[in-house]
Structure formats: C-alpha cells, structure tokens
C-alpha cells in the first residue's frame, strides 16, 4: 500500500434556472443543477456525477402567502453534496445539503390576522402565523441519518410553526 499524493479534485457545476410570473397571484420557478467531480490519483479514476432539480410554485395575496417545492436529487454518495436554498419562515435561513437518491417536498404558508377590529381605527395589533411542513424521501432505504439523528424509516418529516404578535 503506497502513499497517495496531495491532489485537488476538479469540480464542475452546471445550473439552469427559469421563472415565470403567471399573474399577480401565481409565480413558478424551476432549477436544474448538475455537478461533476474528478479525483486524479492512480487507484481512483472515477467521474461521479450528481443532479438536483426542483419546481417552486408561489402564491401571494393580501390574505394568504405560500409556496410549494417539489425536488429530486441524485448523487452517488456523500462526496457530492449539492446545497440549495429553501424558502423558510421569517428570520430563518435554510441551506440544506442533499446527497444520495431521493425526493423532497415542502409547503410554506403565512397568514396575518388583525387582533383589533374596531371600525374606523387602523390597528397595528396583528398576529402573524408561519407554518412549514416538509418531507424528504429516500426510496429503498431502511433508515435515514446516523447516530442520534437516525430514523428507522425511508422518510424524514419536519414541521415548523412560528407566531409573531405586533402590539
């Protein structure tokens, strides 16, 4: 067994994004991303490839705002993570990594409620509610995660709720 030389893997990315505003309420966005990596040492002459694609549907009115994402990802393993930004709740930031073979979908909803409905008075008291429900599916797997994060199922579901009261 010899010593491997220091190497820099060559990484290439390709990304295509399209968006379309249907009308004042509806908007769609789609993105596809591919990644290639090459490791240049003698024993490993592979060219792993990864793919991620998604479709976002946005709905925006004065009464209710929301978006839905359906996403597909396919990489040969842990070495080829693909990071993609996810819409989230107020003041939250989500940039998860995807690897392996799977699907992800989520729905975000936001609704505001006036707390003081006195006629003729412009009230600033308001309750805002954000809800995010998402699920990652790994077909054919018997578990997801590892160690304390391990789930004995091929699905991982997350539910988040945020409330904000303005006085």
C-alpha positions as CSV (number, residue, x, y, z in Angstrom):
1,X,0.0,0.0,0.0
2,X,1.5,3.3,-1.1
3,X,1.1,6.9,-0.1
4,X,-1.3,9.0,-2.0
5,X,0.0,12.3,-3.4
6,X,-1.8,15.6,-2.5
7,X,-4.4,16.3,-5.1
8,X,-7.1,18.8,-5.9
9,X,-10.3,17.3,-7.2
10,X,-11.6,19.0,-10.3
11,X,-15.2,20.1,-9.7
12,X,-17.6,21.4,-12.4
13,X,-21.1,22.7,-12.0
14,X,-23.9,23.4,-14.4
15,X,-27.0,25.3,-13.4
16,X,-30.2,26.3,-15.3
17,X,-32.9,28.4,-13.8
18,X,-36.2,29.6,-15.2
19,X,-39.0,31.6,-13.8
20,X,-42.4,32.8,-15.0
21,X,-45.0,35.1,-13.4
22,X,-48.4,33.8,-14.4
23,X,-50.4,36.7,-12.9
24,X,-50.5,38.9,-9.8
25,X,-51.1,35.9,-7.5
26,X,-49.1,33.0,-9.1
27,X,-45.5,32.6,-10.0
28,X,-43.4,29.5,-10.8
29,X,-39.6,28.8,-10.7
30,X,-37.6,25.8,-11.8
31,X,-33.9,25.0,-11.4
32,X,-31.7,22.1,-12.5
33,X,-28.2,21.7,-11.3
34,X,-25.6,19.1,-12.2
35,X,-22.1,18.6,-10.7
36,X,-19.1,16.5,-11.8
37,X,-16.0,15.8,-9.8
38,X,-12.8,14.0,-10.8
39,X,-10.1,12.7,-8.5
40,X,-6.7,12.4,-10.1
41,X,-4.8,9.7,-8.3
42,X,-3.9,6.3,-9.7
43,X,-6.3,4.0,-7.8
44,X,-9.4,6.1,-8.3
45,X,-10.2,7.0,-11.8
46,X,-13.9,7.8,-11.4
47,X,-16.1,10.6,-12.6
48,X,-19.0,10.8,-10.1
49,X,-22.0,12.9,-11.2
50,X,-24.8,14.5,-9.2
51,X,-28.1,16.0,-10.2
52,X,-30.7,18.2,-8.4
53,X,-33.9,19.7,-9.9
54,X,-36.9,21.4,-8.4
55,X,-40.1,23.2,-9.2
56,X,-41.4,26.0,-7.0
57,X,-44.9,27.3,-7.1
58,X,-45.6,30.7,-5.3
59,X,-49.0,32.1,-4.3
60,X,-49.2,35.7,-3.0
61,X,-52.3,37.6,-2.0
62,X,-53.2,40.0,0.8
63,X,-54.9,37.2,2.7
64,X,-52.5,34.3,2.3
65,X,-48.9,33.8,1.1
66,X,-47.3,30.4,0.4
67,X,-45.1,28.3,-1.7
68,X,-44.7,24.7,-2.6
69,X,-41.5,22.9,-3.7
70,X,-41.1,19.5,-5.3
71,X,-37.5,18.4,-5.6
72,X,-35.5,15.5,-7.0
73,X,-31.8,14.8,-6.1
74,X,-29.5,12.0,-7.2
75,X,-25.8,11.8,-6.3
76,X,-23.5,8.7,-5.9
77,X,-22.7,9.5,-2.3
78,X,-21.6,11.8,0.5
79,X,-18.7,13.3,-1.6
80,X,-21.1,15.1,-3.9
81,X,-23.4,17.1,-1.7
82,X,-25.5,19.7,-3.5
83,X,-26.5,22.7,-1.5
84,X,-29.8,24.6,-2.4
85,X,-31.5,27.4,-0.6
86,X,-35.0,26.7,0.8
87,X,-37.7,29.3,1.5
88,X,-38.3,29.4,5.2
89,X,-40.2,31.3,7.9
90,X,-39.5,34.8,9.0
91,X,-35.9,35.4,10.1
92,X,-35.0,31.7,9.4
93,X,-32.3,30.7,6.9
94,X,-32.3,27.2,5.3
95,X,-29.4,25.9,3.1
96,X,-29.6,22.1,3.4
97,X,-27.3,19.7,1.6
98,X,-28.6,16.8,-0.5
99,X,-26.9,13.6,-1.4
100,X,-27.8,10.1,-2.3
101,X,-31.1,9.3,-4.1
102,X,-34.3,10.9,-3.0
103,X,-37.1,13.4,-3.2
104,X,-38.0,16.4,-1.1
105,X,-41.1,18.5,-0.9
106,X,-42.3,21.2,1.4
107,X,-45.0,23.8,1.8
108,X,-44.7,27.2,3.4
109,X,-47.8,29.2,4.5
110,X,-48.1,32.6,6.0
111,X,-51.3,34.3,7.2
112,X,-51.8,37.5,9.1
113,X,-54.8,38.2,11.5
114,X,-55.9,41.6,12.8
115,X,-56.4,41.5,16.6
116,X,-58.3,44.7,17.0
117,X,-61.2,45.0,14.5
118,X,-62.6,48.3,15.8
119,X,-64.4,50.1,12.9
120,X,-62.6,53.3,11.8
121,X,-59.4,52.6,13.7
122,X,-56.3,51.4,11.8
123,X,-55.0,48.8,14.3
124,X,-51.4,47.7,14.3
125,X,-52.1,44.8,16.6
126,X,-51.7,41.8,14.4
127,X,-50.9,38.1,14.8
128,X,-48.7,36.5,12.1
129,X,-48.5,32.8,11.6
130,X,-46.0,30.9,9.6
131,X,-46.1,27.1,9.0
132,X,-43.6,25.0,7.2
133,X,-44.1,21.3,6.6
134,X,-41.6,19.3,4.6
135,X,-40.6,15.7,4.0
136,X,-37.5,14.0,2.5
137,X,-38.0,10.6,1.0
138,X,-35.1,8.1,0.3
139,X,-36.7,5.2,-1.7
140,X,-35.3,1.8,-0.9
141,X,-33.5,2.9,2.3
142,X,-34.3,1.2,5.7
143,X,-33.1,4.2,7.7
144,X,-32.0,7.8,7.3
145,X,-29.4,9.8,9.3
146,X,-26.9,8.4,11.7
147,X,-26.2,8.2,15.4
148,X,-28.7,10.4,17.4
149,X,-30.2,11.7,14.2
150,X,-31.1,8.2,12.9
151,X,-34.7,7.4,11.9
152,X,-35.6,3.8,11.1
153,X,-37.7,4.7,8.0
154,X,-37.1,6.0,4.5
155,X,-38.7,9.3,5.3
156,X,-37.8,12.3,7.4
157,X,-40.6,14.8,8.1
158,X,-40.2,18.3,9.7
159,X,-42.9,20.6,10.9
160,X,-42.2,24.2,12.0
161,X,-44.5,26.8,13.3
162,X,-43.8,30.5,14.1
163,X,-46.0,33.1,15.7
164,X,-45.4,36.8,15.9
165,X,-47.7,39.3,17.7
166,X,-47.4,43.0,16.9
167,X,-48.7,45.5,19.5
